[in-house]
Amino acid sequence: MTDLTSLTLAQARDALRTKEFSAAELTEAHLGAMAKARALNAFVLETPERALQMAKASDARLAKGDAGPLEGLPLGIKDLFCTAGVRTTACSHILDNFVPPYESTVTANLWRDGAVLLGKLNNDEFAMGSSNETSYFGPVISPWRRHGSNAKLVPGGSSGGAAAAVAANLCLGATGTDTGGSIRQPAAFCGVVGLKPTYGRCSRWGIVAFASSLDQAGPFARTVRDCAILLRSMASPDAKDTTCIDLPVPDYEKAIGASVKGMRIGIPKEYRMPGMAAEIEALWQRGAQWLKEAGAEPIDISLPMTKYALPAYYIVAPAEASSNLARYDGVRYGLRVGGRDVVAMYENTRAAGFGKEVRRRIMIGTYVLSAGYYDAYYLRAQKVRTLIKRDFEECFAKGINAILTPATPSAAFALGEKGGADPIEMYLNDVFTVTVNMAGLPGIAVPAGLDAQGLPLGLQLIGRPFEEETLFALGHIIEQAAGQFRPRPWWN
């Protein structure tokens, strides 16, 4: 029998339906792989008993011919998604041992369609980070290594556990959240596919909030097709989230292999950053050539407000975080550190419960919202956001179907290599991804090559609102041209 953990999600789905193996066998194979890969620290909570129980229920439905779209497929869930009866902490000490009594809409959709929960995946604390080094449970280690080196690399962040687990064949797919690149950047670093859907395509209900106007749930998988399959289940209208769009969910898988002939692909000149690695530039040109050979037409475009996106993002996101994280006070749930009075308890709980990066962003956010600074910072950043969105709208109005850019300015770096003395060095990792969140657009990262040290590099495709099918069709072209990239399993 083929190693069950090396199958794509689509292959496993089809094989389960032809009864080549059972859902229980598939789940056991993945639980075994997880046990051997604990050095990666990708999972912060494994749920083997629940997984096998769900797999047996899937086998019963498969036997009756009553299979859901994801029947029996083992997935990992980022620890930002509330899972009823299963600990959910956002990888923060302040949510120590919090067990939600309710299920997020996205995960409820996955269980409705027959998916199996393997466990909760590591992430940067409250999704604040670009390397998965801020987690209370410790950093995730990338399954990739540089040629001739044993240096531990970051998987990217904040959804580093999801990207690492999918790349290391620990799960067939995973959920992530993307506030400024937290799906696309780790997907590029780990050589997997990651999609940030249009804002409002997936419900945010039951997802621990970071920045509510930017957060969006999306899938990780090893292929574009697998991401399309997962998104169909994850997306849905939801009356519990007023920002969630009430539109029918397409069968995204039908977009795989669709013709891209005549599509106009924007190549924005502003994404050619000073000091950008030559191999990133070469990869970008190669991606444009692949799309051209498939019948699309690359066109040079301009997105002039791009240079303001990163500073505007790092005002808007911390401001919203400052508001959202005010609910963690030690009174109702999570960590409580006593004090002489209620104010001292708040202070002690937050000082002990929030990590350094989270405290930094709360303070930035509180500052830019404070009297005398609101107009100078927050209001101005929101105006810049409107102009960023207008840049994209003008390009799409001129007939551009999608935009091609690099996903990251470099390949993965070593643990502790960036952001120690200067946090802005870490924030620059999001330079190609934050514009998509600021404008509420869909974006996909697709593996497109390896750098000179043997590490994966990704390309990003940005689409029109709610036109994820276009991204899947174009992403599949890049995937077919570039081939597959898998790490050598040094952790076994």
C-alpha positions as CSV (number, residue, x, y, z in Angstrom):
1,M,0.0,0.0,0.0
2,T,1.2,3.5,-0.8
3,D,2.3,5.6,2.2
4,L,-1.1,7.0,3.1
5,T,0.4,10.3,4.4
6,S,1.9,11.1,1.0
7,L,-1.4,11.2,-0.8
8,T,-3.0,14.5,-1.8
9,L,-6.3,15.3,-0.2
10,A,-8.1,14.7,-3.6
11,Q,-6.3,11.3,-4.0
12,A,-7.2,10.2,-0.4
13,R,-10.9,11.3,-1.0
14,D,-11.2,9.3,-4.2
15,A,-9.4,6.2,-2.7
16,L,-11.7,6.2,0.4
17,R,-14.7,6.1,-1.9
18,T,-13.3,3.2,-3.8
19,K,-12.6,1.5,-0.5
20,E,-8.8,1.1,-1.1
21,F,-8.4,1.8,2.6
22,S,-10.6,2.9,5.5
23,A,-10.8,6.3,7.1
24,A,-9.6,4.8,10.4
25,E,-6.4,3.5,8.6
26,L,-5.9,6.9,7.0
27,T,-6.2,8.6,10.4
28,E,-4.0,6.1,12.1
29,A,-1.3,6.7,9.5
30,H,-1.4,10.5,10.1
31,L,-1.4,10.1,13.9
32,G,1.7,7.9,13.6
33,A,3.4,10.6,11.4
34,M,2.5,13.2,14.0
35,A,4.0,11.1,16.8
36,K,7.3,10.9,14.9
37,A,7.4,14.6,14.0
38,R,7.0,16.2,17.5
39,A,10.5,17.8,17.0
40,L,8.7,20.2,14.6
41,N,6.3,21.4,17.4
42,A,3.6,21.9,14.7
43,F,0.8,20.6,17.0
44,V,0.1,22.2,20.4
45,L,-2.7,19.6,21.1
46,E,-3.1,16.2,19.5
47,T,-6.6,14.7,19.7
48,P,-6.1,11.0,18.7
49,E,-9.1,9.6,20.5
50,R,-11.5,12.1,18.9
51,A,-9.8,11.6,15.5
52,L,-10.3,7.8,15.6
53,Q,-13.9,8.2,16.8
54,M,-14.6,10.7,13.9
55,A,-12.9,8.3,11.4
56,K,-15.0,5.4,12.5
57,A,-18.1,7.5,12.0
58,S,-16.9,8.4,8.5
59,D,-16.3,4.7,7.7
60,A,-19.9,4.0,8.7
61,R,-21.2,6.8,6.4
62,L,-18.9,5.7,3.6
63,A,-20.3,2.1,3.9
64,K,-23.8,3.4,3.6
65,G,-22.9,5.6,0.6
66,D,-23.7,8.7,2.6
67,A,-20.2,10.4,2.3
68,G,-19.7,14.1,2.7
69,P,-17.3,16.1,0.5
70,L,-14.5,15.7,3.0
71,E,-15.5,12.3,4.4
72,G,-12.7,10.7,6.5
73,L,-10.0,13.2,5.6
74,P,-7.7,14.1,8.5
75,L,-7.1,17.9,9.0
76,G,-5.2,20.1,11.4
77,I,-6.9,23.2,12.8
78,K,-5.0,26.4,13.7
79,D,-5.3,27.1,17.5
80,L,-7.2,30.3,16.7
81,F,-10.4,28.4,15.7
82,C,-12.7,27.6,18.6
83,T,-13.4,23.9,18.8
84,A,-16.2,22.8,21.1
85,G,-14.8,20.7,24.0
86,V,-11.2,21.0,22.7
87,R,-8.7,23.4,24.2
88,T,-8.3,26.6,22.2
89,T,-5.7,29.1,23.4
90,A,-4.6,31.2,20.4
91,C,-1.1,30.0,21.7
92,S,-1.3,32.5,24.5
93,H,-0.7,32.0,28.2
94,I,-3.7,34.3,28.9
95,L,-6.0,31.7,27.5
96,D,-4.5,28.9,29.5
97,N,-6.6,25.8,29.3
98,F,-9.6,27.6,27.8
99,V,-12.1,25.0,26.4
100,P,-14.8,26.6,24.3
101,P,-18.4,25.4,24.7
102,Y,-19.1,26.3,21.0
103,E,-17.6,25.6,17.5
104,S,-16.4,28.1,15.0
105,T,-18.5,28.3,11.8
106,V,-15.6,27.2,9.6
107,T,-14.7,24.1,11.7
108,A,-18.4,23.2,12.0
109,N,-18.6,23.3,8.2
110,L,-15.6,20.9,8.0
111,W,-17.1,18.4,10.5
112,R,-20.5,18.6,8.7
113,D,-18.7,17.6,5.5
114,G,-17.0,14.6,7.2
115,A,-13.5,15.9,8.0
116,V,-11.5,14.4,10.9
117,L,-9.8,16.5,13.6
118,L,-6.2,15.5,14.2
119,G,-5.5,18.3,16.7
120,K,-4.8,22.0,17.1
121,L,-1.9,23.6,15.3
122,N,0.8,26.0,16.6
123,N,0.7,29.7,15.6
124,D,2.2,33.0,16.7
125,E,0.5,34.3,19.8
126,F,-2.9,35.8,18.8
127,A,-1.6,35.5,15.2
128,M,0.9,38.3,15.8
129,G,4.1,37.3,14.1
130,S,5.7,36.4,10.8
131,S,7.9,33.4,12.0
132,N,5.9,31.4,14.6
133,E,8.4,32.4,17.2
134,T,6.0,34.2,19.5
135,S,3.9,31.2,20.5
136,Y,3.6,30.5,24.2
137,F,4.2,26.8,23.3
138,G,7.5,27.6,21.6
139,P,8.5,28.0,18.0
140,V,7.5,25.7,15.2
141,I,10.5,24.3,13.3
142,S,10.3,24.2,9.5
143,P,10.5,20.7,7.9
144,W,13.0,22.3,5.5
145,R,16.8,22.6,5.9
146,R,19.3,24.5,3.8
147,H,21.7,22.4,1.8
148,G,24.5,21.2,4.0
149,S,23.2,22.9,7.2
150,N,21.3,21.7,10.3
151,A,20.3,25.2,11.3
152,K,16.6,25.3,12.4
153,L,14.5,27.4,10.1
154,V,11.2,29.2,10.8
155,P,8.1,28.0,8.9
156,G,6.8,31.6,8.6
157,G,3.9,32.9,10.5
158,S,1.5,33.3,12.0
159,S,0.1,30.0,10.7
160,G,3.4,28.3,10.9
161,G,2.1,25.1,12.5
162,A,-0.4,24.6,9.7
163,A,2.2,25.2,6.9
164,A,4.8,22.9,8.6
165,A,2.3,20.1,9.2
166,V,1.0,20.1,5.6
167,A,4.6,20.2,4.2
168,A,5.7,17.4,6.5
169,N,2.7,15.1,5.6
170,L,1.2,15.3,9.1
171,C,-2.2,16.2,7.8
172,L,-3.9,16.3,4.3
173,G,-4.8,20.0,4.8
174,A,-5.2,22.6,7.5
175,T,-7.0,25.8,8.4
176,G,-5.2,29.1,8.8
177,T,-6.0,32.7,9.3
178,D,-4.5,35.6,7.3
179,T,-4.5,39.2,8.7
180,G,-1.5,40.5,6.8
181,G,0.0,37.4,5.1
182,S,-0.3,34.7,7.8
183,I,-1.4,32.1,5.3
184,R,0.5,33.1,2.2
185,Q,3.9,33.8,3.8
186,P,4.2,30.5,5.7
187,A,2.8,28.6,2.6
188,A,5.7,30.1,0.6
189,F,8.3,29.3,3.2
190,C,7.2,25.7,3.5
191,G,6.5,24.9,-0.2
192,V,2.8,24.4,0.1
193,V,-0.3,26.2,-1.3
194,G,-2.1,28.7,0.9
195,L,-5.2,30.8,0.1
196,K,-6.5,33.9,1.7
197,P,-10.0,34.2,0.4
198,T,-11.9,37.5,-0.2
199,Y,-12.8,39.2,3.1
200,G,-16.2,37.9,4.0
201,R,-16.0,34.7,2.0
202,C,-15.5,32.6,5.2
203,S,-17.2,33.4,8.5
204,R,-15.0,34.8,11.3
205,W,-17.5,33.6,13.9
206,G,-15.7,31.5,16.6
207,I,-12.2,32.6,15.4
208,V,-10.1,34.4,18.1
209,A,-9.9,38.0,16.8
210,F,-6.7,39.9,16.0
211,A,-7.8,42.7,13.7
212,S,-11.4,42.2,12.7
213,S,-11.5,44.2,9.5
214,L,-8.4,42.3,8.2
215,D,-8.7,38.7,9.5
216,Q,-9.9,36.0,7.1
217,A,-9.8,32.2,7.4
218,G,-8.4,30.1,4.5
219,P,-7.0,26.7,3.7
220,F,-3.5,25.1,3.4
221,A,-2.9,22.1,1.3
222,R,-0.2,20.5,-0.8
223,T,-1.9,21.3,-4.2
224,V,-4.1,24.0,-5.6
225,R,-6.9,21.4,-6.2
226,D,-6.8,20.4,-2.5
227,C,-7.1,24.1,-1.5
228,A,-10.1,24.4,-3.8
229,I,-11.8,21.4,-2.3
230,L,-11.2,22.7,1.3
231,L,-12.5,26.2,0.5
232,R,-15.8,24.9,-0.8
233,S,-16.4,23.4,2.6
234,M,-15.0,26.3,4.7
235,A,-16.9,29.1,3.0
236,S,-20.6,29.7,3.7
237,P,-23.0,32.5,4.5
238,D,-23.3,33.0,8.3
239,A,-25.9,35.2,10.1
240,K,-23.6,35.2,13.1
241,D,-21.0,37.2,11.2
242,T,-22.4,40.4,9.7
243,T,-19.3,40.8,7.6
244,C,-19.8,37.4,6.0
245,I,-21.2,37.6,2.4
246,D,-24.5,36.0,1.6
247,L,-23.5,34.5,-1.7
248,P,-23.7,30.9,-3.0
249,V,-20.4,28.9,-2.6
250,P,-19.1,27.7,-6.0
251,D,-17.6,24.3,-6.7
252,Y,-14.1,25.7,-6.8
253,E,-12.6,22.4,-7.9
254,K,-14.2,22.9,-11.3
255,A,-11.7,25.8,-11.9
256,I,-8.8,23.4,-11.9
257,G,-7.6,22.9,-15.4
258,A,-9.8,25.7,-16.8
259,S,-8.5,27.7,-19.7
260,V,-6.7,31.0,-18.8
261,K,-6.4,32.0,-22.5
262,G,-7.0,35.8,-22.9
263,M,-6.7,36.6,-19.2
264,R,-4.7,39.8,-18.5
265,I,-2.2,39.4,-15.7
266,G,-0.9,42.6,-14.0
267,I,2.8,42.8,-13.1
268,P,3.1,45.7,-10.6
269,K,6.3,47.7,-10.9
270,E,6.1,48.8,-7.2
271,Y,6.7,45.2,-6.0
272,R,10.3,45.4,-7.3
273,M,11.7,46.3,-4.0
274,P,15.3,47.7,-3.5
275,G,17.6,44.9,-2.5
276,M,15.2,42.2,-3.6
277,A,17.1,38.9,-4.2
278,A,17.9,38.3,-7.9
279,E,16.4,34.8,-7.6
280,I,13.1,36.2,-6.5
281,E,13.0,38.5,-9.5
282,A,14.0,35.6,-11.8
283,L,11.2,33.5,-10.3
284,W,8.7,36.2,-10.9
285,Q,9.7,36.5,-14.5
286,R,9.5,32.8,-14.9
287,G,6.0,32.7,-13.4
288,A,4.8,35.4,-15.9
289,Q,6.3,33.4,-18.7
290,W,4.5,30.2,-17.6
291,L,1.2,32.1,-17.6
292,K,2.0,33.6,-21.0
293,E,2.7,30.1,-22.5
294,A,-0.8,29.1,-21.1
295,G,-2.4,31.9,-23.1
296,A,-2.6,34.7,-20.5
297,E,-1.2,38.1,-21.2
298,P,1.2,39.7,-18.7
299,I,0.8,43.5,-18.5
300,D,2.9,46.0,-16.6
301,I,0.8,47.9,-14.1
302,S,1.2,50.5,-11.4
303,L,-0.1,50.3,-7.8
304,P,1.4,53.6,-6.5
305,M,0.0,53.4,-2.9
306,T,1.9,50.1,-2.3
307,K,4.8,51.9,-0.5
308,Y,2.4,53.1,2.2
309,A,0.7,49.7,2.8
310,L,3.1,48.3,5.4
311,P,3.1,51.4,7.7
312,A,-0.6,51.8,7.3
313,Y,-1.2,48.1,8.2
314,Y,1.0,48.4,11.3
315,I,-1.3,51.2,12.5
316,V,-4.7,49.7,11.6
317,A,-3.9,46.1,12.8
318,P,-2.5,47.0,16.3
319,A,-5.4,49.5,16.8
320,E,-7.9,46.8,16.2
321,A,-5.9,44.4,18.3
322,S,-5.8,46.9,21.2
323,S,-9.6,46.9,21.1
324,N,-10.1,43.2,20.6
325,L,-7.7,42.0,23.3
326,A,-9.2,44.3,26.0
327,R,-11.6,41.4,26.7
328,Y,-8.8,39.3,28.3
329,D,-8.9,40.5,31.9
330,G,-8.7,37.4,34.1
331,V,-12.3,37.7,35.2
332,R,-14.4,35.3,33.0
333,Y,-12.0,32.8,31.5
334,G,-8.3,31.9,31.0
335,L,-5.4,33.0,33.2
336,R,-6.1,34.9,36.4
337,V,-3.3,36.5,38.5
338,G,-4.6,38.0,41.7
339,G,-3.9,41.5,43.0
340,R,-4.9,43.8,45.9
341,D,-7.9,45.0,43.9
342,V,-9.6,44.4,40.5
343,V,-7.4,46.9,38.7
344,A,-4.2,45.2,40.0
345,M,-5.7,41.8,39.0
346,Y,-6.2,43.2,35.4
347,E,-2.6,44.5,35.3
348,N,-1.0,41.4,36.8
349,T,-3.0,39.0,34.6
350,R,-2.2,40.9,31.4
351,A,1.5,41.3,32.3
352,A,1.8,37.6,32.9
353,G,-0.5,36.4,30.2
354,F,0.5,38.4,27.1
355,G,3.9,37.8,25.4
356,K,6.3,40.5,24.4
357,E,5.1,41.0,20.8
358,V,1.5,41.1,21.8
359,R,2.2,43.7,24.5
360,R,4.1,45.7,21.9
361,R,1.2,45.7,19.4
362,I,-1.4,46.5,22.1
363,M,0.7,49.5,23.2
364,I,1.1,50.7,19.6
365,G,-2.6,50.3,19.0
366,T,-3.6,52.1,22.2
367,Y,-1.3,54.9,21.4
368,V,-2.6,55.5,17.8
369,L,-6.2,55.5,19.1
370,S,-5.5,57.9,22.0
371,A,-6.7,61.5,22.2
372,G,-4.5,63.8,20.2
373,Y,-3.0,60.9,18.0
374,Y,-6.1,59.4,16.5
375,D,-6.3,61.8,13.5
376,A,-2.5,61.9,13.0
377,Y,-2.2,58.1,12.8
378,Y,-5.3,55.9,12.8
379,L,-7.5,58.2,10.6
380,R,-4.7,58.8,8.2
381,A,-4.0,55.1,7.9
382,Q,-7.6,54.4,7.1
383,K,-7.5,57.0,4.3
384,V,-4.4,55.3,2.9
385,R,-6.2,52.0,3.1
386,T,-9.0,53.5,0.9
387,L,-6.4,54.6,-1.6
388,I,-4.7,51.2,-1.7
389,K,-8.1,49.6,-2.4
390,R,-8.7,52.2,-5.2
391,D,-5.4,51.3,-6.9
392,F,-6.6,47.7,-7.2
393,E,-10.1,48.7,-8.3
394,E,-8.7,50.9,-11.1
395,C,-6.5,48.1,-12.4
396,F,-9.4,45.6,-12.4
397,A,-11.6,48.2,-14.1
398,K,-9.1,48.3,-17.0
399,G,-9.6,44.6,-17.6
400,I,-6.9,43.0,-15.4
401,N,-8.1,39.6,-14.3
402,A,-5.4,38.9,-11.6
403,I,-2.0,40.3,-10.4
404,L,1.2,38.3,-10.1
405,T,3.8,39.1,-7.5
406,P,6.4,37.4,-5.3
407,A,4.9,35.9,-2.1
408,T,7.9,36.8,0.1
409,P,11.1,38.9,-0.2
410,S,13.3,35.9,0.7
411,A,13.2,32.2,1.5
412,A,12.8,31.1,5.1
413,F,15.4,32.3,7.6
414,A,16.8,30.7,10.8
415,L,15.3,30.9,14.2
416,G,16.3,34.1,16.0
417,E,17.8,35.6,12.9
418,K,15.4,38.5,12.5
419,G,13.5,41.0,14.6
420,G,15.6,40.6,17.8
421,A,17.0,44.2,18.0
422,D,14.6,45.7,15.4
423,P,11.0,44.4,15.1
424,I,10.6,46.3,11.8
425,E,13.0,43.8,10.2
426,M,10.5,41.0,11.0
427,Y,7.5,43.2,9.8
428,L,9.1,43.6,6.4
429,N,8.4,39.9,5.7
430,D,4.8,41.0,5.0
431,V,5.7,43.6,2.4
432,F,4.1,41.7,-0.5
433,T,1.1,40.4,1.3
434,V,-0.5,43.2,3.5
435,T,-1.9,45.1,0.5
436,V,-4.3,42.2,-0.2
437,N,-5.7,42.3,3.4
438,M,-6.0,46.1,3.3
439,A,-8.0,45.9,0.1
440,G,-10.0,42.8,1.2
441,L,-9.0,40.8,-1.9
442,P,-8.3,37.1,-2.4
443,G,-4.7,36.0,-2.7
444,I,-3.0,32.6,-3.2
445,A,0.6,31.5,-2.7
446,V,1.8,28.7,-4.9
447,P,5.2,27.0,-4.7
448,A,7.2,28.0,-7.8
449,G,10.8,27.0,-7.3
450,L,13.8,26.5,-4.9
451,D,16.5,29.0,-4.1
452,A,20.3,28.3,-4.3
453,Q,20.2,26.7,-0.8
454,G,17.4,24.3,-1.7
455,L,14.6,26.2,0.1
456,P,11.1,26.8,-1.4
457,L,10.0,30.1,-2.9
458,G,6.5,31.0,-3.8
459,L,4.6,33.3,-6.1
460,Q,1.4,35.2,-5.2
461,L,-1.7,35.7,-7.3
462,I,-4.1,38.5,-6.3
463,G,-7.6,38.3,-7.7
464,R,-10.8,40.4,-8.0
465,P,-13.3,40.2,-5.1
466,F,-15.0,36.8,-4.8
467,E,-13.2,35.5,-8.0
468,E,-11.2,32.8,-6.2
469,E,-11.8,30.4,-9.2
470,T,-9.6,32.6,-11.3
471,L,-6.8,32.2,-8.8
472,F,-7.2,28.4,-8.7
473,A,-7.1,28.2,-12.5
474,L,-3.9,30.4,-12.7
475,G,-2.3,28.8,-9.6
476,H,-2.8,25.4,-11.2
477,I,-0.8,26.6,-14.3
478,I,2.1,27.7,-12.1
479,E,2.0,24.5,-10.0
480,Q,2.0,22.3,-13.2
481,A,5.0,24.2,-14.6
482,A,7.0,24.4,-11.4
483,G,6.5,20.8,-10.2
484,Q,6.2,19.6,-6.6
485,F,8.7,20.4,-3.8
486,R,8.9,18.2,-0.7
487,P,11.3,18.4,2.3
488,R,13.5,15.5,3.3
489,P,12.1,14.0,6.5
490,W,15.1,14.6,8.9
491,W,12.7,14.6,11.9
492,N,11.8,10.8,11.8
